[in-house]
Amino acid sequence: MEDDREWMYEGRIVNGMFSNEWGDKVDEFVAFALRHPECVNGGTTIRCPCTLVKCQNKKFLNVETVKVHLYRNGFVPDYYVWIYHGEKQVHQRCSSSVRVSVSETDQMVSDNMNHTTYHRMVCDVAGPEFNPDEEPNAEARNFYDMIQAGDNQHRCSQAWFDDMSNFIQELLPQGNLIPLDFYSTKKLVRGLGLPVQVIHCCVNNCMIYWGDDSDLNSCKKCGHAWYKQKVRGSGNRLYIRKLKVPYKKMHYFPITPRLQRLYASTTTANEMRWHSEHHMEDGKMCHPSDAPAWKHFHGCFPDFSSEVRNVRLGLFADGFQPFGQSGQQYSLWPVVVTPYNLPPDLCMKEEFMFLTVLVPGPTNPKGKIDVFLQPLIAELKSLWGVGVQTYDISKRQNFQMLAALMWTINDFPAYSMMSGWSTAGMLACPHCMEDSDAFRLIKSGKQSWFDNHRKFLPMNHPYRRNTKDFIKNRKVTKQFPGVRSGDEILQDLNNRGLRKVIDVDAEVVNAAISKTCGWNKRSIFWDLPYWREHLLRHNLDVMHIEKNVFDNIFNTVFNIPGKTKDTYKSRDELNKYCRRPQFAQNLVTSKYPDVPFVLNKSQMKDVLEWVKKLRFPDGYASNLGRCVDANKLKMFVMKSHDCHVFMQRLLPIALREFLPNRIWEPITEISLFFKQLTSSSLTDEELRNLDEQIPVILCNLEKIFPPSFFDSMEHLPVHLAYEARIAGPVHYRWMYPPERYLRKIKHKIMNKAQVEGSISIGYIMDEAAKFSSFYFKEGDPILPLKEKRNEVYLDDIVDDDMFEIFKPPGKAIGAEGKRYLADNEYTAAHLYVLMNCPEVQPFIDVFVTEKCKQFPNLNDEAVNAVTEQEFPSWFEKYDMARGRGRGSTLPGRTSSGRGSKASGMPDSRRGSGVDETPQQTEEVVNVPQQQHQQTDPHHGPEIVMNDQETWEGEEGEDGDVGESSSEHPTDETLPIAQFDPTIDNP
């Protein structure tokens, strides 16, 4: 296109006739607009840029009508850059030689709108069709009103809000738009939030009255009525309900508008493309987009991957008890979706977790959870096949947004609910499936995965031929066939004839089939057209697996009654499977001998006392000392994260001195395995090594612990390295973030009689506020300001004259208290302050220099040892020798007495003095005897220093001149303690 756009406003009419040349230019304009599909609606209509009030680039008209309007009315003023018709280039106006860009146009719009955050927000939400010179459209107007109404940092009561609203109503004229009370305001805000649908469902979780079933009057499976009876009560007290009240209802929060909002804000729109713009460094996977599963999916669907703004989602579901363990039994199951397009610092964060389905209680849905997932699956199918037109504020353009579900994240029981594979019994492993070698123990009757890991070893590994340490007289020759593909699983489901839960005959048919295999249903996720192509569809939760492995090890080693795996029954059946006669029952005494992997009471007490005294950095872990029960010699009420820290950091150290090496080493190896597995970045080589090591580690544990120790949770670690190699780092696929999010949802319950309704209202309010907070510099104006952990605020720094080590502000942990420090504590604190104070470093250099001169053969280790041992006392004497103890300051400091804090001098020695550097002092001290005599004008009395270090005129606190002192150690240059290099530990 030509840069000269003056023709748009000149030469339209020549000699009373429409100009043919001007008409040709209009044809070129229309052709240009039609070449940009993103600006064409329905394939034939474009925005009309004429001067009519109804047009002005707001109304879509067919091409011929647009031409007629332009001939008749001309172009809207100053439309030199055709941003509403697909132009992104910068064009120049010949008349003024001023180059106008899209960003400058936005700046002019911002100037006209007084640069207000509210207007900018409305423009982002409304999209390019919004004209800031006119009233916003309905959606933008509502959102605008919400933000203005929400600019409040005071958490006032509802009554106060009602009184203030009434007071304002009296001041304003009639017909004002101020909400009348808190209820009206809440209703306004609720309507501005993102949508929520209330769907009625069967009281027995058989079906939902949605879609084709919305016209039914009763459940199509159990026949239960949809609505409660209109007449209630008995006898003379009968009540008639005016409205139809369903027995049960679920809440569904559509995911599409929530994903669109991520592109409507400049804060998040750019971040949604991060996954395609970053590059792996040194082959390290730091995000799911670096993993083979992500890349394999893109290879299967290149059309989807060609648009980097298409959204990749993860889904997790878990249940919780809203009334606590001691309250009414009520199981509530939220289903949450989160996008993986975001960078690591935003991915899986609370702000980007979207509550999608709220499965109602009070009963656990179990395998019927698919009934409540129907709206979500239907929306995901629509987002995959059709998509939705979305406005990207970062690029100022519309695009057709698609979305795909990558996988689900659940604990092991919920894994069965989502996948359809039973996680109970001898076929519980979803990777091994029918190839499992689990068996049922004779005495306890429980399933055991003992000796189920040698098949993962190389064929020439000696453990495969071992007939003593595992199941006796058994050699393992078979090999693990590998994880089944999606096509193989889907074919198996079709061959077996499994039904979806929503089918009428599903319960009968699936119950019969499940007796012969591990499948109990056909998961609703197979309705997604791309689900079969995923390399990983459901994740094993590392958080719960790690906790269960730790619990089994800790409870067995500490022999905790009721939880240990070393029971009488396990001893009775031990030698039926293994050759361990040394642990068999003594037939004479009827007692069982002690086993080497169990601590005695004295050792248990030592470990628990050590744990009780442990202190961690702030935010690293909870206070494990509160979990110690010294009387019963156990630890209780340990959360998952407590077990995570103990497993990876403390367990090898705690057991090191008490267990034999052949037992301690495998426990340490499984601890290090989880530590490496949960790293924030992983390489394929590291994960392959872990995949090779974990079968050996589990086999080594099998040589120690009895068969009853190995339940399904002790078997699942053998598959964790494979999943990490396929799907990327663990912390994007474990349950820690979802569990924290569920805790926040639980706190939204204000009305315990209407649990789901309370959560729905609270979530909508918070969601609107969170999106609005992207437009406030100070953060969320509605929620109270929450200080971040370990955050340093500049306002807390007292003054620049403070020593550097004391500048970072601290915060007490727990209740405030006072106590006197012990001598060793005081010495350690004193040394820490001196060694870490930059102002003292010059004096440390002086001390080290003199020591090196005195003992030239000292190595660095010896110098450090001498410095830690002798520098504090040397520094105090050095300070006093120069009069610094009576008021002088460190270099660059005023005479405020702060120097005495660094040197550890008592307050009675503070005063005023001179400022000098260590180099100046060094010159004075190194003067030979009787060659230097100096009078300190600040202190009056004469101080004579010689090689004997006698002080001949020191003034006491009462003003008298003291006697000469010979108590100071003798040295050639400085009052330093003697050092004997022949001593090993000085």
C-alpha positions, 0 to 999 in steps of 0.5 A: 500500500502507498504511504500517502493516505491524504486521498482518503479526505481529498478528491472524493467529489470533483466538479460535483461528481464522484471521482473515479480515481477516488473510487479505485482507491476505495476498491483497493482499501476494501481488497486490503481488508478482505486479505486479512481474515482476522478482520473479516466477520463471516467471510463477507463483512468488514467494519465500516469506517464511514463517519456515521455514528453507528459505523465508525469502525464499530459495525460490520457491513457487507462490502458493497454497503461499506463502499456506498457509505464511504461514497456518501459519508467519507472516511472517519477522521484521522484514520490513516492507520487501518488498524481495524482492517488488518494493518500493522505497519507504520505509514507516513502522512505526506502532508505532515511527514509525521509517522504514526504507529499503532503504539502511538495511536494507543498512547493518544487514546490513553491521553484522551482517557487521562491515563486511567487504569480503569479505562485501560482495563476496559479497553483490554477486556472489550477488545479492538471494537471498543471506542473509548470516546463512547460508552463501554459495551455491557461487558466492559461497563460491568467490569469497569463498575466492578473495579471502581466499586472494588477500589477499597482497602478497608475490611469493613462489616456488612452493617457498616457498608449498609449504613455508609451506602444509605448515607451516600444515598442521602447526599446524592440526587435521585436516580444515582447509580450507587448500590443501595446496600451490601447485597446489591453491591455483591449482586453487581460484583457477582454478575461481573465475575466470570460465569457459573452454571448450576446444574441439577443432578440425581441424589444418587449421583446417577446422572445430571439433568443436562444436555439431552437429559434436561427434559426428564422428570426423574433419574433415568437409572434409579428413578428418583425424582428430580425435585423435592415434594412441594408439600412438606410437613404432617398433620395440620402443619403442611407447607407448600413450596412455591419454587421447585427445589432439586434434591442435589445440584452441582456447580460448573465454571466454564473454562473458556472465558477464564482462558480468554481473560489470560489474553485480555490482560497485558500482564499475562498475555505475553507470558502465555507464549513463554513455552514456545519462546524459551530454549532448553539450556544444557539439555535440562528439562525445567518445564513440561514443554521441554519433555518428550510428551509435549513434543510428541503431542505437537508432532501428532497435531502440527496444526495445533502446535502451529499456533503457540497461543493455543492452551495446554491444560492440566487437570487435578481432582481431590476430595476434602472434608469441609467440616473437619475430621470430628464434624459431619461426614461430608465429601466434597470434590473440586475439579481444577484446571491449570494452564501449562503455557506459563513460565515456571514462576507462574505455572501451577500458582494459585492465581492460575488455577481455575475451579471448573467443577464442584462435585457436591457431597455428602457422599464420595462420587468414586467411580461416578465422578465422570457423571459430573465431568460431562460439561467439562469434557464437552467444552474441551471437545469444543475447544479442540475442534472449533475453538473460540475467537480470542483477543490477544491484547499483547499483539492487538489481534484476534485469533482462534484459540484452541485448548488441549488437556495434557494429563490429570494429577491425582492421588492413587485412589483418585487415579482409579476414579479418573482412569478407570483402572482399579488401584486396589488389589493385586493388579493395582499398578497402572503401568504393570497392569496384568503383568504384575507379580503381586501375591496375597500373604498367607497369614495377614491376607494382604497383597504384597509386591515383594520380589516384583522388581527383578524383572526390571533389571538387566538380563545378566544382573546377578540378582535375577539368579539369586534364590536366597535373598528373595523368594526362595528357589525362584529365578527371574527370567522374564522382562518388563514388557513396557508401558502400553500405548494409548492405542493398545489401551483403547483397543483393550477397552473396546474388546472387553466392551466396557461402558461409560458411567453415563450409559444406562447399563454401565453398572451391570456390564462393568461389574461383570467385566471388572471381575476378570481384569483391572478395568472397572469402567471406560473413562470419559476422557477417552471421548477426547479425540486426542487422548489416545495420542498422549504418552502419559495420560494420568500421573502417579503422585510423587508427593503421596508415594514419597510420604507412604514410603517414608511412613513405612520405613520410619514406622518399621525402624521405630517399631511403632505399634499398629503401624510397623510392618514387622509384626508377628504374622509377618514373622510367621510367614517370613520363612515361607517365602524367604530363607531367613531362619535367624528371624524365626520364632524360638520354639523354646521361649516362643519369642522372636529375635530382634531384627537389625533394622529396628532401633532399641529404645535408647537409640529411638530416644537419641534420634527423637531428642536430636529431631526435637532440637533441630531448627530450619531456615524460615519457610523451609519446614515446619517445627518438627519438634512439635511432632515428637512424642518422647513418651511413646517414642514416635512422631505424630501428625506429620504432614506430607511436606514434613515427611518430604523434608525428613525423607530427603534431608534427615533420615540418612543422618538420623540412622547413620550411627544406629544401623549397620551399613548393609541396612543404612545404605539402601535406606539412604539410596531411596532417600537420595532417589527421591531427592534427585527425582524432585529436582527443579531441572532434570536431564535425560541422562540423569533420569535414565540413570535413576530408572536403572538404579531404582530397581536395584534399590528396591531389590536391596530393600527386599533383602532387608525387610519382610514381604509384608513391608512391600505394598503397592506404594513401595512398588510404584517408585520403580515407574516414577523415573520413567514418568519424569523422563516422559513428562518433565520435572515432578513439581509440575505434576504432584499434588502439593500445589493442588492441596494448598489450593484446596485449603484455600477453597475450604476457607471460603465456606461461610454457610455450612448449610450450603457448602457448595454455594458458599464456595461458588460465591467466594470463588467468583468474588476472588476470581474477579478481584484477582484478574482486576489486580493485574491492573493495579500497581500496588497489587490487589486492592480488595484483599489485605496486603500480605507480606511475603516470607523473608521479604525485605522492605526498604522502610524497615532499614533504620539508617545508613550509619548502621553496620551492614550486618544489622541492616537486614530486618529480622522477624521473630518466630513464635512468641517473644521471650528473653533469656541470657546467652550461655558462654558458648552461645555468646562466643559463637554470636560474637565471632559470627558478628565479627566475621560477617561485618564488612567494617571489621574486615580491615582489622581481620586483614591486619591480624592475618598479616601479623600472624603470617609474619610471625609464623610464615609456614602457616597454611590457610586452614591453620590461619582460619583456625587461629583467626576464629580462636584468637581474633575476638580477644585480639580485636578487643585489646587492639581496640583498647590499645588505641583508645577505641574502647573509650569512644573511638569508632570504626573507619568511616563511622561517627562517634555514636558508640556503634563500634563497641557493638562490633568489638563486643565491648560493654556499654561502660566503655563507650564514649567519644574518640578519634577516627583512624584506619587500621593502617595508621594504627599499624604504623604507630604500633610497629614503632620500636621502643622509645622511638615513638611517644604520642599524646592523645589530645582527646584523653589528656594523659600520656600513653607510652607504648613500647615493646613490653606493651605497658600502659603508663598513664591510662585514665580510669573511669573516676578520673584518676590515673591508674598504675602501670599494667604488666598483665598484657601479653608480650609481643614484638608488635601487637598484643596477640596470643601465642600460637604453637604450630606443633599443636594439631588443633589450636 
